[in-house]
């Protein structure tokens, strides 16, 4: 009987010892999938604000997006990092079209490095729907000193 109790006690101790690491691992995976965004910037399109080759951290939960926010979004099957330059009602110009008004729940995106950024100015559909925005990068949002060309 003592052997059974000893085995049961060892099993319970083992389970208790695993509970904390498993709980921490699950919490970490939850944070990675639903709260935080970690990424890599492979191009110079956001220089000098974000250097080519930088690792970035974003937040997947965000409220109202404003002009000047730096966001990660889906475009043509890729994840891109750009700054919101136009919001609902703003009039913007593209490289190939005359002035257009940004529709509701859509955003006009520009890279801070205007001479080396493939952005809304050149896309066939220049507006990014809110549902395609993955995360906001609060560390870089609304730092407009180096991005004066973003004003609509």
C-alpha positions as CSV (number, residue, x, y, z in Angstrom):
1,X,0.0,0.0,0.0
2,X,2.8,2.4,0.8
3,X,4.3,1.8,-2.7
4,X,1.0,2.9,-4.3
5,X,0.8,6.0,-2.2
6,X,4.4,6.8,-3.0
7,X,3.8,6.4,-6.7
8,X,0.7,8.5,-6.6
9,X,2.5,11.2,-4.6
10,X,5.4,11.2,-7.2
11,X,2.9,11.5,-10.0
12,X,1.1,14.4,-8.4
13,X,4.4,16.1,-7.7
14,X,5.4,15.6,-11.3
15,X,2.2,17.1,-12.6
16,X,2.5,20.1,-10.2
17,X,6.1,20.6,-11.4
18,X,4.9,20.6,-15.1
19,X,1.8,22.9,-14.5
20,X,3.8,26.1,-14.2
21,X,6.0,25.6,-17.3
22,X,3.0,24.5,-19.4
23,X,0.9,27.4,-18.2
24,X,3.7,29.9,-19.0
25,X,4.2,28.3,-22.4
26,X,0.5,28.5,-23.2
27,X,0.4,32.1,-22.0
28,X,3.4,33.0,-24.2
29,X,1.8,31.4,-27.3
30,X,-1.4,33.2,-26.6
31,X,0.5,36.5,-26.4
32,X,2.4,35.8,-29.6
33,X,-0.7,34.8,-31.6
34,X,-3.4,37.3,-30.3
35,X,-1.7,40.2,-28.6
36,X,1.8,40.9,-29.8
37,X,3.3,41.0,-33.3
38,X,7.0,40.3,-33.9
39,X,8.4,41.0,-37.4
40,X,11.4,41.8,-39.5
41,X,11.8,44.8,-41.9
42,X,13.6,43.5,-45.0
43,X,13.6,46.8,-47.0
44,X,14.6,50.5,-46.5
45,X,11.1,51.8,-47.2
46,X,10.6,53.1,-43.7
47,X,14.1,54.6,-43.2
48,X,15.2,56.7,-41.4
49,X,12.4,55.8,-38.9
50,X,12.9,52.0,-39.1
51,X,16.2,50.8,-40.5
52,X,16.4,47.9,-43.0
53,X,17.0,44.7,-41.2
54,X,15.3,45.8,-37.9
55,X,13.1,43.6,-35.8
56,X,9.8,45.2,-34.8
57,X,7.2,44.7,-32.1
58,X,3.6,45.6,-32.6
59,X,0.3,45.3,-30.8
60,X,-2.6,43.5,-32.4
61,X,-5.3,45.2,-30.2
62,X,-5.8,48.8,-31.3
63,X,-8.5,51.3,-31.3
64,X,-8.9,54.3,-33.6
65,X,-6.1,54.5,-36.2
66,X,-4.9,58.0,-37.0
67,X,-2.7,59.7,-39.6
68,X,0.9,59.1,-38.5
69,X,0.4,55.7,-37.0
70,X,2.9,53.0,-38.2
71,X,1.1,49.8,-39.0
72,X,1.7,46.2,-40.2
73,X,-0.8,45.1,-42.8
74,X,-1.5,42.6,-45.5
75,X,-1.2,43.6,-49.2
76,X,-1.1,41.3,-52.2
77,X,-0.2,38.3,-49.9
78,X,2.7,40.1,-48.1
79,X,3.0,41.8,-44.8
80,X,4.2,45.4,-45.1
81,X,5.1,48.1,-42.7
82,X,4.0,51.7,-43.6
83,X,2.7,54.9,-42.1
84,X,-0.9,55.9,-42.4
85,X,-0.9,59.0,-44.5
86,X,-4.5,59.3,-45.4
87,X,-7.7,58.6,-43.4
88,X,-11.4,58.7,-44.2
89,X,-12.3,61.8,-46.2
90,X,-8.7,62.9,-46.9
91,X,-7.9,63.8,-50.5
92,X,-4.8,62.1,-51.8
93,X,-2.8,61.8,-55.0
94,X,-1.3,58.7,-56.5
95,X,1.5,58.4,-59.0
96,X,-1.0,57.4,-61.8
97,X,-4.3,59.0,-60.8
98,X,-5.5,62.4,-60.0
99,X,-6.9,63.3,-56.5
100,X,-9.0,60.6,-54.8
101,X,-10.8,60.7,-51.5
102,X,-9.9,58.0,-48.9
103,X,-13.1,55.8,-48.4
104,X,-14.5,55.0,-44.9
105,X,-12.6,52.2,-43.1
106,X,-9.7,52.4,-45.5
107,X,-6.2,54.0,-45.2
108,X,-3.7,55.4,-47.6
109,X,-0.2,54.2,-46.7
110,X,3.2,55.7,-47.4
111,X,6.8,54.6,-46.5
112,X,8.9,57.2,-44.7
113,X,11.6,56.8,-47.4
114,X,9.5,58.2,-50.2
115,X,12.2,57.7,-52.8
116,X,12.5,54.0,-52.0
117,X,9.1,52.8,-51.0
118,X,6.5,50.9,-53.0
119,X,3.3,52.2,-51.3
120,X,-0.2,53.5,-52.0
121,X,1.1,55.9,-54.6
122,X,1.9,53.0,-56.9
123,X,-0.7,50.3,-56.1
124,X,-3.7,49.6,-58.4
125,X,-5.9,49.7,-55.4
126,X,-4.3,52.4,-53.2
127,X,-6.5,52.0,-50.1
128,X,-6.0,49.4,-47.4
129,X,-9.1,48.2,-45.6
130,X,-9.0,48.2,-41.8
131,X,-9.5,44.5,-41.7
132,X,-6.1,44.0,-43.4
133,X,-4.3,45.9,-40.7
134,X,-2.5,43.3,-38.4
135,X,-0.8,45.5,-35.8
136,X,0.2,49.0,-34.7
137,X,3.8,49.9,-33.9
138,X,3.4,52.4,-31.0
139,X,7.1,53.0,-30.7
140,X,7.1,54.6,-34.2
141,X,3.6,56.1,-34.5
142,X,3.1,59.8,-35.0
143,X,6.8,60.5,-35.2
144,X,6.3,62.9,-38.1
145,X,9.5,65.0,-37.9
146,X,11.2,62.8,-40.6
147,X,8.0,62.2,-42.5
148,X,6.8,65.6,-43.5
149,X,5.8,64.4,-46.9
150,X,2.9,62.4,-45.4
151,X,0.6,65.4,-44.9
152,X,-2.4,65.0,-47.3
